[in-house]
Amino acid sequence: MTTLKVVRFSFADSLLLWAAGLLACVSLFSVGCGGTSGDGTASTGKRLFISVGTAPAGAVFNSVGSAICEVVNENRGDLNWTANAEATGGSMENIRLLSQDKLQFAMSNASITYFAVRGTEGWEQKHDVQSVISLFPNIAMFVTLANSGIQNIADLKGKRVYIGPEGAGFEYFIKPILEAHGLKLSDLEVRYGTQQEATEMLSDGTVVAAMLGGGTPNPAITQVAQGNAIRFLPYEESAKQKLLEQYPFFTAATIPAGTYNGIDGEFAGLSVGWAHLIVHQSQDEETVYQLTKLLWENREKIATRNRAAAGIKPETAAQTTGVPYHAGAEKYFREIGIWPEASTK
């Protein structure tokens, strides 16, 4: 038979037990449920999860974004952060997801962001996204087979041409390029798909040319050049100058000789909009500051994981692209002395 022993407490004893229990609950709450302090440090007891929107798996944005997140996680120091690269549809989707508060940071092409922040060229509204850091140039050009008979961009009129993944927003830089050469997008028989599909389309003659590019070297161009003799369609000098003067996201770029099989001379091309990391304007300044600092201080480690990221340099990290920089990024760039006043435009 079990004997129940009754223990009686005085009022003073009960008060002491209540106070001890309250203290334990407060302590537990502060460890497990503390809020973010703005800098995401471990002192709050709460981990800050950072989702970085990239692009479809296999795309340059996806691999660079993954490299960024890996380096952030490995070098965060006292920052209680976990960064994760999210595969998305690319720049256009990333911009919308930032506006919907479904991502914290994202990759984008500056030419697409340029129109998004202005709410023009088909954007349904102005998107309050801002630049964090310019990463690398998206050097793109029309690629054709050497035996296609296509000699210049004007020759593309009425031809089947691959212009990128549908919905990715490549039209934002392709349309100005075509217009500068006297063409409209409607003058082409447009084909969409992945860059992998573009290499197949070129090889089997489904298209006569494809707009390919991104970081250099670009895997799709490397692949098609391994099995075919290729040629880059040249930009007319007058058209190039017009683009450089009219749009701040275009910059001159040269592809060194030997970058691709069979291309033995330098190619005077264009960056059609730098790849940059972007964030919504509402993101707190300290988080953006700390991430900018992490990326800058570990830029060489990022580049060892993806060659495209070797473009993170003092002269270009805070360059003018027509997209304003977030206050947290500007603060850090000013501290290290690489902030150009023109970047505020």
NUMI-49066 format. One line per 10 residues: number of its first residue (from 1); their letters; for each residue x, y, z of N, C-alpha, C, O. Coordinates in steps of 0.001 Angstrom, whole numbers, plus 500000, padded with zeros to 6 digits. Atoms other than C-alpha are relative to their C-alpha. Example, Ala and Ser with C-alpha at 12.3 -4.5 7.8 and 13.67 -1.06 7.14 Angstrom:
BEGIN
1> AS> 500890:498810:500000:512300:495500:507800:500900:501200:500000:501936:501181:500665 | 499180:498810:499940:513670:498940:507140:499230:501090:500730:499739:502198:500899
END
This chain:
BEGIN
1> MTTLKVVRFS> 500852:498803:500000:500000:500000:500000:500887:501245:500000:501796:501372:500820 | 499207:498786:500117:501399:503388:498940:499510:501059:500961:498312:501328:501044 | 500355:498958:499035:501484:506091:501592:500285:501364:499403:501409:501637:498984 | 499850:498638:500523:500931:509660:500432:500410:500918:501125:499694:501061:502116 | 499507:499096:498968:502991:512105:502434:499660:501431:499617:500035:501887:498537 | 500416:498633:500249:501559:515586:502635:501023:500956:500584:501379:500856:501758 | 499049:498992:499548:504006:518480:502847:499314:501354:499988:498757:501760:498968 | 500649:498692:499896:502706:521846:504067:501043:501111:499881:502118:501054:500478 | 499108:498849:500179:504281:525128:502969:499385:501222:500663:498169:501415:500666 | 500448:498725:499462:504079:528424:504719:499822:500980:498848:500256:500703:497730
11> FADSLLLWAA> 500175:498980:501042:503105:531546:502778:501354:500502:499505:501519:500770:498315 | 498674:499517:500381:506743:532660:502799:500695:499002:499084:501344:499369:498105 | 499398:501039:500852:507879:529322:501388:499394:500038:498601:500112:499946:497606 | 500688:499965:501303:505288:529528:498614:500469:501176:499171:500640:501061:497958 | 499556:498804:500717:506410:533028:497719:501395:499797:499424:501681:500217:498303 | 498644:500259:500482:510033:531914:497443:499991:499044:498811:500727:499250:497846 | 500098:500952:501120:509100:528964:495195:499463:500674:498747:499940:500411:497642 | 500578:499290:501153:506997:531214:492957:501059:500889:499329:501151:500940:498102 | 498969:499114:500537:509869:533674:492556:501069:499215:499266:501537:499630:498206 | 498979:500836:500650:512357:530884:491755:499496:499467:498667:500237:499416:497685
21> GLLACVSLFS> 500574:500507:501254:510002:529444:489144:499924:501072:498936:500198:500812:497764 | 500077:498893:500948:509478:532833:487536:501370:500306:499415:501497:500553:498216 | 498643:499722:500452:513243:533401:487357:500463:498945:498992:501113:499268:497998 | 499623:501081:500922:513745:530013:485692:499319:500171:498660:499936:499965:497615 | 500732:499818:501264:511047:530745:483111:500580:501159:499198:500725:501069:497979 | 499434:498848:500689:512525:534153:482316:501329:499631:499365:501611:500005:498226 | 498691:500412:500513:515986:532629:481919:499847:499125:498775:500563:499301:497789 | 500224:500895:501127:514673:529908:479623:499525:500769:498779:499950:500495:497657 | 500523:499221:501119:512790:532423:477509:501093:500820:499334:501142:500927:498109 | 498958:499146:500557:515811:534683:477110:501000:499207:499193:501587:499743:498252
31> VGCGGTSGDG> 499059:500831:500741:517969:531795:475897:499377:499475:498725:500012:499471:497670 | 500588:500666:501156:515512:530160:473560:499174:500878:499110:498915:500515:497963 | 500969:499229:500766:513291:532960:472393:500386:501463:499847:499532:502301:499557 | 499593:498599:500102:515346:536137:472328:499840:500546:498611:499968:499787:497651 | 500156:499377:501306:514752:538608:469467:501339:500336:499383:502366:500354:500061 | 498778:499609:500697:517288:539604:466844:500375:501410:500401:499517:502290:500467 | 499562:498700:499515:519390:542536:468002:500336:500967:498888:500797:502076:499161 | 499677:499106:501105:519831:544010:464532:501272:499576:499311:501396:499726:498095 | 498776:500456:500649:523306:542586:463969:500056:498483:499926:501056:497929:499469 | 500064:501439:500135:522249:538945:464199:501010:499271:500853:501336:498124:500547
41> TASTGKRLFI> 498945:500620:499218:524825:538201:466886:499453:498920:500903:498259:498876:501200 | 500386:501127:499161:524787:535123:469062:499503:500449:501366:498858:499670:502069 | 500390:499520:498678:524186:537294:472143:498492:500004:500186:498019:499973:501322 | 501451:499995:499882:520462:537341:471372:499454:498617:500263:498334:498482:500754 | 500476:501366:499835:520214:533544:471481:499125:499537:498872:498676:498390:498883 | 500850:500381:501123:518223:533548:468246:500803:500030:498714:501475:501015:498409 | 499270:500066:501260:519678:532426:464951:499250:500776:498918:498026:500696:498813 | 500577:499270:501114:519100:534675:461961:500160:499163:498742:501281:498875:498321 | 499977:500796:501220:518181:532658:458891:499900:500933:498793:498949:501705:498668 | 499935:499119:501164:519130:534387:455645:499810:499162:498738:500632:498299:498431
51> SVGTAPAGAV> 500259:500667:501275:517608:533137:452388:500474:500903:498872:500086:502068:498795 | 499466:499254:501135:519456:534243:449250:499428:499407:498715:499735:498268:498362 | 500567:500465:501261:517495:533949:446013:501047:500005:498906:501822:500955:498794 | 498971:500102:501032:519606:532802:443075:499352:499856:498614:498904:500844:498032 | 500520:500286:501343:518390:531159:439828:499801:498484:499926:500065:497787:500905 | 500154:501458:500094:517580:527666:438529:501328:499277:500214:502393:499826:499932 | 498804:500809:499775:520034:524910:439464:500806:499884:498710:500245:499649:497639 | 499125:500079:501158:523019:524880:437123:500351:501354:499414:501329:501475:498676 | 499724:498653:500506:522862:528599:436350:501136:500638:500804:501401:500241:501938 | 498880:499343:499331:525786:530889:437223:499542:500657:501299:500237:500562:502311
61> FNSVGSAICE> 500503:499369:498788:523669:532843:439727:499851:498981:501127:500153:499274:502283 | 500214:501016:498988:522840:529616:441522:501324:499556:500623:501427:499421:501843 | 498718:500473:499477:526455:528474:441830:500733:501094:500774:501367:500810:501791 | 499357:498900:499267:527751:531920:442866:499276:500252:501315:499915:500446:502349 | 500770:499810:498772:524931:532361:445375:500289:498919:501028:500364:499195:502225 | 499662:501103:499093:525721:528944:446841:501379:500211:500609:501582:499959:501797 | 498649:499730:499496:529405:529889:447137:499970:501095:501059:500661:500999:502073 | 500126:498907:499037:528455:533112:448929:499480:499473:501334:500029:499787:502390 | 500603:500517:498766:526279:531273:451442:500956:499076:500746:501028:499128:501974 | 499033:500891:499361:528925:528629:452118:501072:500800:500737:501416:500487:501876
71> VVNENRGDLN> 498947:499192:499392:531570:531264:452811:499463:500806:501183:500160:500962:502186 | 500610:499281:498882:529208:533297:455010:499868:499077:501207:500209:499459:502326 | 500200:500940:498891:528381:530221:457096:501324:499583:500656:501380:499337:501860 | 498711:500448:499476:532046:529282:457471:500804:501109:500655:501737:500830:501409 | 499187:498874:499529:533317:532783:458322:499182:501041:500754:499577:502205:500822 | 500910:499033:499375:530464:534390:460262:500475:500481:501366:499955:501467:501890 | 499492:499563:498704:532441:534614:463512:498931:499944:501067:498309:498902:501272 | 500989:499953:498919:530161:535735:466354:498574:500207:499500:497626:500170:500284 | 501349:499797:500543:527236:536361:464015:499239:498681:500027:499706:497677:499488 | 500800:501219:499875:524526:533827:464782:499091:499873:498770:497870:499997:498859
81> WTANAEATGG> 500694:500020:501279:523556:533430:461134:500082:498623:499352:501026:497865:499575 | 499947:501123:500930:522686:530631:458756:499489:500500:498655:498341:500929:498538 | 500379:499530:501336:522657:531543:455062:499727:498808:499102:500452:497814:499136 | 500389:501100:500872:520958:529356:452497:499649:500523:498619:498845:501446:498488 | 500294:499600:501384:520911:529697:448704:498733:499308:499523:498611:498086:499608 | 501288:500518:500472:517423:529270:447256:499965:500013:498476:500192:501056:497862 | 500171:500057:501448:516937:528084:443669:498681:500686:499639:497637:500352:500199 | 501194:499248:500404:514465:530473:441979:499979:500121:498483:500803:499530:497785 | 500085:499768:501430:513406:531601:438537:500964:501055:499494:501013:501309:498290 | 499029:499000:500434:516117:534285:438489:499627:501405:500431:498837:501590:501356
91> SMENIRLLSQ> 500076:498603:499576:516239:538076:438671:498575:500500:500227:498284:501073:501276 | 501347:499446:499886:512587:538923:438051:499251:499414:501189:498616:500144:501949 | 500667:500624:498862:511245:536408:440537:500640:500441:501312:499941:500670:502298 | 499307:499583:498779:513891:537385:443085:499539:501372:500463:499323:501589:501656 | 500437:498641:499662:512842:541037:442954:498610:499970:500622:498352:500650:501615 | 501366:500089:499462:509198:540132:443528:499990:499313:501362:499235:499711:502249 | 499953:500705:498719:510065:537713:446345:500560:500885:501107:500135:500776:502258 | 499509:499038:499014:512063:540433:448108:498888:500955:500417:498735:501264:501599 | 501097:499078:499701:509084:542771:447853:498911:499338:500834:498195:500007:501578 | 500991:500766:499237:506884:540016:449319:500554:499492:501328:499876:498759:502047
101> DKLQFAMSNA> 499342:500395:498755:509327:539502:452215:500177:498477:500093:500112:497902:501179 | 499785:501452:500019:509940:535890:451144:501482:499648:499834:501853:498477:499918 | 498555:500152:500037:513693:536370:450713:500608:501150:500784:499994:502210:500911 | 499297:498914:499327:516213:538406:452698:500971:500708:499045:501118:501930:499090 | 499076:499459:501002:518764:538875:449881:499793:499213:498714:499155:498160:498717 | 500184:500708:501265:518922:537903:446217:501020:500450:498974:501583:501541:499066 | 499179:499671:501152:520989:537817:443057:499106:500619:498930:497933:500265:498809 | 500757:499424:501107:519899:539932:440112:500964:500576:498978:502123:500861:499281 | 499269:499292:501034:521093:541381:436844:499633:501479:500114:498453:501828:500161 | 500247:498575:499780:521486:545148:437222:499111:500621:498934:498411:501595:499211
111> SITYFAVRGT> 500865:499448:501047:519745:545774:433886:498534:499757:500322:497684:500587:500001 | 501380:500317:499627:516595:544087:435209:499595:500805:501234:498488:501339:501293 | 500285:499222:498796:516795:545755:438625:499794:501467:499655:498956:502139:500258 | 500084:498599:500423:517266:549121:436890:498559:500378:499648:498060:501411:500094 | 501376:499700:500406:513787:548969:435338:499004:499694:501123:497968:500351:501228 | 500913:500361:498911:512191:547306:438388:499860:501122:501012:498755:501386:501486 | 500088:498930:499002:513074:550174:440744:499288:501224:499443:498845:502087:500201 | 500696:498886:500639:511554:552590:438225:498559:499647:499639:497764:500529:499316 | 501352:500438:500342:508427:550514:437578:499661:500211:498544:498512:500493:498202 | 500216:499795:501437:508893:550791:433800:500280:498720:499222:500666:497701:499795
121> EGWEQKHDVQ> 499748:501129:500892:509227:548451:430832:499258:498733:500439:499824:497640:500464 | 500824:501154:499677:506377:546204:431938:499902:499653:501472:499089:498805:501840 | 500130:500264:498564:506952:546219:435706:498700:500621:500501:498375:501763:500176 | 501328:499571:499560:503596:546503:437435:500054:501074:501069:499048:501731:501335 | 499841:498989:498951:504976:548780:440177:501492:500267:500190:502344:499542:499675 | 498611:499756:499607:508145:550343:441509:500336:499061:501154:499586:498971:502125 | 499573:500914:498948:510031:547795:443605:501128:500651:500808:502142:501074:500252 | 499045:499315:499137:511921:549203:446590:501153:499068:500378:501365:498761:501551 | 498821:500819:499746:514985:547016:446210:501248:500834:499745:501228:501786:498964 | 498763:499234:500104:518544:548247:446518:501191:499060:499877:501108:497875:500199
131> SVISLFPNIA> 498799:500794:500210:522022:547060:445721:500798:499868:501298:500819:500773:502132 | 499088:500237:498882:524388:545538:448283:501441:500042:499507:502275:500747:500074 | 498653:500042:500546:527468:544781:446185:499944:499497:498566:499186:498578:498256 | 499890:500482:501376:528322:544395:442502:501006:498856:499985:502112:498987:500510 | 499220:501231:499901:529722:540901:441986:500884:499736:498790:502096:499575:498926 | 499221:500298:501210:530781:540295:438390:499202:500437:498779:497977:500532:498843 | 500705:499577:501210:529953:541418:434858:499304:498833:499310:499848:497732:499224 | 500700:500969:500840:527362:539534:432847:500374:500304:498550:499700:501087:497881 | 499529:499742:501359:529261:539485:429566:499253:499066:499053:499448:497850:499072 | 500862:500802:500866:526807:538332:426937:500106:500466:498560:500375:501635:498281
141> MFVTLANSGI> 499936:499693:501428:526762:538177:423176:499205:498963:499230:498897:497890:499749 | 500640:500976:500870:524997:536489:420292:501075:499057:499465:502068:499493:498883 | 499075:501036:500453:526785:533219:419508:499355:499266:498831:498171:498930:498873 | 500489:500753:501158:526428:531490:416155:501065:499006:499576:502228:499148:499953 | 499018:500932:500536:528095:528558:414416:500768:500687:498875:500215:501522:498160 | 499144:499343:500989:530955:529559:412152:499466:499848:498583:499721:500701:497732 | 500507:500248:501356:529172:528078:409112:498549:500411:499811:497911:500001:498842 | 501423:499643:500061:525761:529664:409790:499691:501035:498927:498541:501163:498508 | 500241:498926:500953:526211:532508:407319:499592:501299:500655:499447:502309:499966 | 500363:498790:499264:525248:535026:410023:501277:500749:500352:502156:500209:501024
151> QNIADLKGKR> 498773:499234:499813:527853:537794:410104:499875:501097:501054:500863:501461:501691 | 500189:498898:499061:526327:540522:412285:498602:499959:500587:497776:499142:500177 | 501282:500008:499301:523379:541338:414519:498847:500323:499051:497754:499778:499204 | 501064:499661:500954:521390:542867:411653:499538:498779:499208:498388:498722:498772 | 500347:501217:500739:521470:539451:409933:499004:499114:500737:498499:498147:500167 | 500917:500831:499214:519272:538046:412702:498536:500255:499661:497666:499496:500088 | 501384:499666:500331:516144:539663:411289:499316:498824:499296:499807:498296:498298 | 500777:501090:500580:513536:537008:410561:500513:498614:500327:499970:497625:499834 | 499390:501294:499692:515708:534232:412028:499572:499505:501384:499142:500275:502243 | 500278:500597:498693:515140:531813:414898:501201:500239:500916:502330:499858:500608
161> VYIGPEGAGF> 498923:499599:499088:517135:533097:417862:499589:499684:501438:498484:500015:501866 | 500211:500264:498572:517412:531877:421461:500358:501263:500783:501411:501862:500564 | 499730:498775:499245:517143:534767:423925:500000:499782:501512:500063:500752:502268 | 499908:500238:498564:517166:533060:427330:498832:499215:500543:497924:498855:499793 | 501126:500697:499365:514878:531303:429813:498768:500891:500001:498867:502090:500259 | 501237:499207:500019:511269:532418:429513:499703:500522:501404:499724:499770:502378 | 500313:499382:498724:510383:534853:432279:501208:500443:500803:501056:501016:501882 | 498788:499621:499254:514013:535418:433315:500335:501474:499849:501090:502018:500654 | 499788:498568:500152:514009:538982:431990:501140:500395:499090:501563:501551:499102 | 498906:499649:500905:516759:538785:429374:499588:501074:498998:500433:501787:498457
171> EYFIKPILEA> 500476:498984:500939:514565:540984:427192:500390:501414:500437:500490:502317:499606 | 499696:498664:499502:515479:543922:429427:501316:500539:499467:501479:501754:499350 | 498772:499501:500619:518962:544088:427951:500085:499648:498518:500814:500302:497773 | 499969:500371:501420:518344:542340:424609:499265:501037:499156:499726:501378:498067 | 500758:499008:500770:515723:544874:423475:500809:501252:499699:500825:501695:498551 | 499167:498834:500327:518049:547889:423848:501119:499669:499018:501437:500477:498146 | 498934:500390:500924:520836:545981:422077:499477:499920:498574:500099:500437:497646 | 500585:500125:501336:518594:545131:419149:499640:501369:499439:499925:501669:498280 | 500431:498679:500462:517172:548652:418959:501192:500851:499569:501098:501612:498605 | 498810:499245:500371:520677:550130:418871:500563:499544:498658:501307:500276:498005
181> HGLKLSDLEV> 499557:500530:501292:521318:547914:415828:498892:500012:498947:498995:499348:497916 | 501066:499832:500974:518072:548865:414077:498973:498893:499946:498250:498783:498956 | 500958:501106:499975:515997:545826:415080:499071:500120:501205:499354:500844:502159 | 500901:500145:498865:513050:545073:417353:499937:498519:500361:500267:497655:499548 | 500103:501399:499579:512461:541916:419345:499017:499241:499108:499194:498053:498841 | 500997:500639:500861:509457:541213:417144:500555:499658:498621:499911:498936:497861 | 499372:500351:501273:511833:541031:414159:500609:498596:500028:500966:498049:498985 | 499398:501324:499857:513160:537726:415522:498929:498947:500230:497846:499257:500727 | 500815:501140:499592:511568:534300:415803:500619:499489:501298:501577:498717:501293 | 499390:500208:498693:512231:534027:419495:499798:498572:500494:498724:497990:500341
191> RYGTQQEATE> 500055:501301:499352:513033:530747:421235:500511:500157:501427:501476:500878:501679 | 499615:499958:498597:513262:530256:424998:500506:498630:500451:500359:497631:499746 | 499543:501261:499419:514820:527604:427216:501183:500239:500911:501605:501378:501110 | 498814:499891:499173:517723:526880:429505:501229:500190:499115:501171:499960:497907 | 498777:499856:500792:521283:527633:428430:500483:498640:499504:501093:498555:498438 | 499666:501340:500472:521836:523871:428217:499221:499676:498734:499764:499125:497776 | 500818:500226:501192:518960:523673:425771:500468:500864:498842:500359:500468:497681 | 499509:499108:501053:520440:526609:423873:501173:499370:499257:501276:499502:498038 | 498863:500645:500664:523636:524651:423191:499520:498920:499037:500099:498735:497967 | 500562:501035:500868:521541:521826:421741:499322:500617:498783:499427:500102:497670
201> MLSDGTVVAA> 500671:499313:501106:519486:524257:419650:501015:500497:498966:500787:500395:497761 | 498959:499527:500912:522648:525758:418187:500614:498836:499226:500810:498919:498013 | 499305:501130:500617:524252:522396:417499:499154:499307:498940:499678:498857:497921 | 500843:500717:500965:521240:520896:415713:499294:500922:499005:498507:500462:498178 | 500550:499067:500980:520269:524056:413820:498607:500499:500299:497992:501148:499453 | 501333:499495:499636:517022:524771:415679:499992:501528:500018:498994:502153:499658 | 499844:498547:500043:518287:528348:416074:501297:500311:499268:502207:499484:499217 | 498768:499604:500695:520893:530257:414081:500941:500748:500928:502131:500879:500645 | 499167:499259:499041:522128:532236:417078:499351:499925:501370:498150:499687:501494 | 500502:500018:498629:521793:532350:420847:500691:501085:500806:501906:501262:500716
211> MLGGGTPNPA> 499429:499033:499066:522272:535125:423373:500458:499227:501234:499635:498747:502014 | 499431:500766:498897:524607:533470:425880:500977:500874:500771:501636:501741:500198 | 499054:499237:499218:526616:534876:428708:499778:499844:501479:499039:498971:501936 | 499999:500048:498546:527050:535535:432372:501418:500223:500459:502135:501055:499902 | 498611:499956:499583:530270:535064:434265:500884:499375:498936:500428:498557:498137 | 499058:500504:500997:533364:534326:432199:501057:499134:500691:501656:499554:501681 | 500629:500595:501180:534023:531636:431177:498593:499486:500307:498301:499055:501423 | 501371:500458:499856:530389:530720:430621:499929:498518:499618:500371:498148:498530 | 500029:501441:500280:529742:526941:430832:499286:499632:498706:499707:498709:498009 | 500755:500329:501215:527193:526960:427993:500826:500287:498749:500837:499492:497810
221> ITQVAQGNAI> 499163:499679:501163:529554:528716:425573:501163:499015:499904:501517:498567:498813 | 498907:500978:499987:532401:526420:426637:499546:498684:499404:500271:498062:498628 | 500517:501280:500483:530230:523402:425920:499759:500006:498496:500174:499083:497795 | 500303:499981:501431:529021:524460:422490:501272:500140:499167:501349:499630:498050 | 498741:499806:500724:532559:525496:421489:500841:498733:499944:501709:498606:499080 | 499241:501246:500002:533916:522052:422332:499618:499098:498831:500441:498325:498341 | 500449:500875:501079:531837:520378:419640:499745:500712:498690:499415:500075:497689 | 500309:499235:501206:531425:523190:417120:500960:501179:499862:501468:501707:500852 | 499285:498738:500240:533336:526030:415498:498966:501112:500153:497926:501084:499495 | 500969:498949:499722:531609:529166:416787:500570:501374:499657:501766:501532:499415
231> RFLPYEESAK> 499609:498619:500233:531671:532913:416199:499105:500896:500858:497920:500614:501036 | 500773:498995:499274:530573:535885:418306:499610:501104:499029:500452:501609:498287 | 500434:498905:500869:528470:538460:416469:500451:501335:500596:500137:501631:501749 | 499432:498765:499458:530213:541828:416846:498950:501076:500245:497942:501156:499543 | 500819:498817:499765:528602:544912:418339:500544:501132:499135:501751:501375:499110 | 499553:498830:500757:528702:547902:416007:500476:501063:500987:499847:501283:502022 | 499408:499046:499070:530864:550564:417605:499047:501140:500334:498951:501552:501490 | 500934:498894:499741:528272:553322:417189:498844:499542:500885:498373:500296:501736 | 501079:500544:499185:525578:551078:418686:500463:499804:501441:499724:500082:502385 | 499453:500213:498666:527810:550192:421616:500104:501321:500758:499737:501394:501931
241> QKLLEQYPFF> 499866:498704:499346:528544:553845:422372:498645:500561:500409:498518:501181:501465 | 501352:499539:499688:524835:554653:422266:499475:499307:501258:498870:499948:502117 | 500459:500761:498842:524083:551903:424787:500719:500451:501269:500095:500592:502321 | 499215:499583:498837:526892:552997:427123:499574:501376:500505:499603:501638:501707 | 500415:498652:499622:525656:556598:427082:498584:500027:500563:498279:500831:501445 | 501415:499949:499634:521970:555810:427511:499665:499226:501270:498777:499631:502021 | 500335:500865:498876:521999:553063:430157:501213:499784:500904:502250:499317:500431 | 498844:500150:499096:524263:553023:433249:500369:498555:500299:501464:498294:500797 | 499681:501398:499685:524057:549230:433569:500858:499329:498931:501428:498268:499188 | 499106:500538:501022:525916:548610:430286:501423:500498:500256:501636:501673:500558
251> TAATIPAGTY> 498591:499604:499929:529715:548600:430490:500779:499222:498946:500427:498094:498603 | 499160:500681:500983:532389:547756:427948:500734:498842:500680:501127:498948:501842 | 499319:501169:499440:533985:544336:428470:500707:499252:498882:500202:499154:497764 | 499203:500734:500985:536642:542339:426678:500163:498548:500440:500515:498271:501587 | 499758:501414:499744:536788:538555:426452:501395:499670:499480:501652:499800:498283 | 498626:500271:500438:540454:537533:426371:500071:498885:498960:499257:497962:498960 | 499763:501054:500992:541736:535467:423467:500264:498683:500712:500948:498635:501734 | 499778:501320:499434:541668:531769:424187:499054:499611:501116:499148:498503:501645 | 500963:500336:498947:538847:531931:426727:499126:498834:499568:498777:497967:500369 | 500828:501077:500554:536794:529684:424444:500712:499345:498821:501427:500002:498065
261> NGIDGEFAGL> 499373:500762:501068:537928:526988:422060:499668:500598:498630:498500:500789:498291 | 500185:499477:501352:538438:528395:418570:499912:501508:499905:499966:502059:498806 | 500049:498533:500010:538167:532053:419597:501399:500492:500363:501737:500623:501539 | 498577:499723:499785:541791:533090:419156:500331:501474:500189:501462:501817:500531 | 499747:498576:499812:541403:536853:419313:499110:500575:501090:498106:499969:501464 | 500850:499326:499015:540034:539277:421897:498660:500359:499368:498572:500647:498175 | 501312:499575:500485:536339:540036:421613:499570:501213:500803:499481:501163:502030 | 500438:498760:499350:535204:543585:422357:498487:499924:500214:497703:500193:499304 | 501418:500226:499728:531888:542916:424047:499399:501004:500957:499876:502130:501096 | 500720:499167:499047:529511:544317:426612:499630:499181:501228:499249:498015:501125
271> SVGWAHLIVH> 500700:500530:498843:528558:543592:430145:498588:500539:499897:498375:501750:499838 | 501393:499586:500215:524787:543634:429804:499282:500267:501325:498052:500255:501387 | 500551:499746:498670:524277:544389:433484:500757:499167:501003:500721:497938:500942 | 499234:500757:499018:526482:543442:436388:499099:499151:500876:498000:499566:501245 | 500678:500795:498975:525371:540620:438615:500231:500698:501331:501368:501010:501686 | 499819:499378:498688:524719:542180:441984:499082:499351:501014:498048:498775:500676 | 500826:500480:498902:523386:541161:445355:499085:501149:500380:499532:502286:500534 | 500961:498947:499693:520221:543064:446193:499216:499651:501267:499236:498514:501738 | 500741:500146:498755:518020:543561:449233:498838:500978:499967:498888:501969:499238 | 501095:499033:499917:514729:545249:450052:500434:501186:500846:501200:501038:501798
281> QSQDEETVYQ> 499640:498762:499300:515035:548825:451249:499718:499911:501499:500413:500542:502295 | 500407:500064:498595:513335:547894:454547:500914:499147:500868:500792:499173:502093 | 499089:500827:499200:516075:545458:455610:500831:500889:500919:501287:501954:500504 | 499314:499125:499045:517792:546792:458734:501454:500225:499603:502110:499354:499032 | 498693:499538:500451:521027:548665:458206:501140:499123:500515:502086:498837:499781 | 498887:500750:499408:523190:546611:460577:500176:498638:499344:501307:498192:499148 | 499898:501299:500663:522365:543279:458913:500663:500145:498636:501527:499346:498273 | 499405:499779:501320:523223:544657:455479:501470:500382:500144:502313:499930:499369 | 498609:499607:499750:526386:546262:456863:500866:498774:500279:501938:498614:499698 | 499212:501176:499620:527560:542995:458421:500179:499032:498834:501251:498448:498675
291> LTKLLWENRE> 499867:500904:501141:526835:540948:455298:500957:500579:498964:501778:499853:498403 | 499077:499357:500938:528614:543475:453067:501440:499826:500464:502326:499535:499661 | 498665:500156:499412:531615:543321:455397:500496:498562:499821:501649:498340:499450 | 499637:501407:500154:531608:539513:455327:500386:499670:498557:501387:498999:498309 | 499731:500289:501407:531462:539372:451542:501313:500634:499555:502111:500011:498855 | 498782:499305:500434:534202:541940:451077:501247:499340:500583:502215:499089:499865 | 498818:500561:499341:536607:540443:453607:500304:498576:499547:501436:498109:499676 | 499808:501385:500430:536100:536948:452198:499812:499813:498494:499517:498712:498028 | 500243:500066:501443:535843:537791:448489:500924:499010:499288:500517:498377:498315 | 499078:500939:500646:538911:535728:447603:499573:498555:500238:499750:497703:499369
301> KIATRNRAAA> 500490:501353:499719:537434:532655:449293:498799:499674:499120:498649:498544:498655 | 501158:500214:500879:534219:533112:447307:500483:499719:498587:499953:498839:497909 | 499483:500156:501363:536223:533420:444087:500641:498633:499784:500595:498103:498673 | 499396:501324:500172:538063:530151:444736:498944:498931:499777:499244:497862:499245 | 501083:500969:500182:534693:528393:444735:499237:500235:498705:498581:499332:498188 | 500621:499709:501287:533399:530124:441640:500772:501131:499338:500823:502241:499867 | 499118:499040:500663:535648:531944:439175:499299:501299:499637:499927:502356:499586 | 500733:498787:500373:532910:534377:438185:500086:501059:501091:500090:502255:500801 | 499986:499065:498882:533079:535929:441663:501339:500706:500152:501498:501529:501054 | 498723:499282:499965:536651:537053:441000:499817:501454:499598:500754:502246:499697
311> GIKPETAAQT> 500287:498623:500399:534982:540245:439744:499753:500945:501156:499553:502137:500926 | 500218:499127:498845:534523:541579:443298:501296:500759:500266:502224:500222:500870 | 498770:499211:499932:537109:544383:443175:499705:501397:500537:498563:501853:500477 | 500221:498662:499435:537608:547802:444801:499374:500980:499019:498538:501797:499404 | 500489:499031:500979:536891:549675:441578:498584:499707:499500:497978:500545:498832 | 501316:500356:500536:533630:547844:440862:498972:499607:501061:497778:499582:500761 | 500925:500512:498980:532093:546635:444156:498842:500959:500267:497716:500526:500510 | 501033:498999:499716:530182:549907:444661:499737:500890:498789:499365:502054:498934 | 500121:499189:501206:529992:551062:441067:498556:500417:499712:497608:499810:500212 | 501312:499509:500396:527090:553005:439577:499373:499061:498981:499978:498744:497956
321> TGVPYHAGAE> 500745:500858:500935:524500:550767:437914:498611:500550:499712:497849:499948:498955 | 501351:499462:500133:521428:552989:438087:499072:499499:501081:497887:499832:501082 | 500777:500526:498874:520251:551150:441234:500621:500534:501285:501823:500362:501486 | 499426:499454:498770:520670:552877:444634:500525:498889:500915:500034:497761:500893 | 499440:500944:499036:522758:551169:447310:499302:500142:501350:498893:501236:501741 | 500589:499978:498667:521344:550214:450695:500920:500764:500952:502140:500755:500789 | 499226:499185:499054:522453:552444:453571:501051:499178:500732:502132:499689:501028 | 499031:500838:499305:524177:549514:455297:501212:499704:499150:502334:499670:499655 | 498886:500242:500913:526290:548762:452243:500811:501276:499810:502041:501246:499831 | 499296:498724:500183:527112:552431:451684:500866:500310:501218:502000:500766:501072
331> KYFREIGIWP> 499242:499744:498783:528215:552754:455309:501312:499236:499997:502360:499790:500329 | 498766:500798:499988:530704:549909:454941:500965:500449:498915:502164:500572:499162 | 499119:499574:501094:532034:551031:451555:500675:501339:500313:501821:501562:499923 | 499384:498729:499600:532622:554522:452966:501117:499744:501026:502170:500379:500976 | 499004:500298:498975:534494:553047:455931:501306:499502:499395:502384:499860:499870 | 498773:500567:500584:536943:551165:453704:500530:500839:498847:501541:500494:498236 | 499474:499031:500969:537314:554080:451283:499832:499675:498543:500634:500116:497720 | 500209:500311:501428:535890:552664:448041:498651:500512:499501:498179:500102:498441 | 501330:499516:500393:532595:554557:447917:500131:501153:498997:500677:502202:499338 | 500017:498874:500966:532213:556654:444716:498717:500799:500187:497636:500217:500280
341> EASTK> 501193:499189:499792:529840:559566:445167:498959:499772:498916:497764:499945:499154 | 500946:500215:501108:528303:558732:441779:499070:498837:500270:498031:498730:499619 | 500838:501168:499717:526868:555524:443269:498661:500370:500602:497750:499544:500637 | 501268:499588:499415:524126:557546:444936:498969:500298:498929:497791:500471:499242 | 500940:499644:501069:522568:558263:441547:499087:498825:499686:498226:498930:498812
END
